């Protein structure tokens, strides 16, 4: 608990699984687990970002079949991270008959 209080790490303070004997904390185990937790969060976030980027690229490819897309629209589509919104745009881009219809 000393390290947790010293670093003001809420994660260390709240992780009861790090307490081993008589209220003492296994700080090495705690730090290792927190590092792994952070890596896993990064992996999950990276996968989500990759999926979003892939959908955005697919949308652009489908719409570009009919002409040039403005840089502004490209930036707007690439900035979307919501999977549901991207899914709806992907469906729309597959059925659109022109760039104008998609816009």
N, C-alpha and C positions, 0 to 999 in steps of 0.2 A: 504494500500500500504506500510505502514511502515514495517509490518511483512514480506511482500513479498520482499522488498528491503533488509531488515536486514538478512533474511535467503537466499537471492539470489535465491529464488525459482521461476524459470521461469514459472512453472505451476500456481502459485498464481498470478504472474504478468499478465499472458496471459488470465486468466479466467475472462472475462468481466461479466459473470453471477453472480459473487460474489459482484459486485458493486451495492449498494442499493440506497443510497441517496447522491447527490452532490459529487460524486466521492469517497465516503467512502465505505470501503469494510466490508462485514460481514465475519470476519475472522473465526468465529466458523463454519459457513456454509461452507466456503471454505475448511477448514481442514477436515470436515466430508466428503465432496464430494471427496476430493483427496484420503482419506483413502479408501472410497468405490471404487473409480476408481482402486486403487492399488489392492484391494481384487479381483475385477472382472478380472483384468489382470492375477492375480495368478490363479484364477479358470480356465480361458480359457487355460492358459499355462499348467496347471495340466491335464486338459482333453486331450489336444493334446499329452502330454507325455504319458498318459495312453493308448491312442489309438495306439501310435507308439509301445509301449512296448507289447501290446496285439498282434499286427500284427507280430512283431518280434518273439514272442513266438509261434504263429501259424506257421510261416515259419519253425522254428526249429522243431516243432512237425511233420510237414509233411515230411521234409527231413529225420528226424531220423527214419522214417519207414524203410528206406533202409540201415541203418548202423550208425556208429558213426561219428559225426561231430567234426572236430578239435576245440579246445578251441579258437584258433585264429579266425576261421570263426564265431564261436558263438559270440565272442566279437565284431567282425566287423558288424554282422547283428544287434546286440543289440545297437550299437552306431549310427545306422541310424535313423534320425528323420524326413526325408523327406517322407511325406505321399505317394507321387507318386512313389518314388523308392520302398518303402515297398510294395505298391500295385502290382507293376510289379514283385517283388521277390515272393510275395505270389502266383501269377498266375504261375510263373515258378516252384515254389516248389510243387504246386498241380499237375503239369503235368510231372515233372521229374520222371524218372524211376530208378534213383540211386543217391547216394550222389555225385558221380563223375559227373553225368550229370548236377546236380544243380550247382556244383562248376564251 
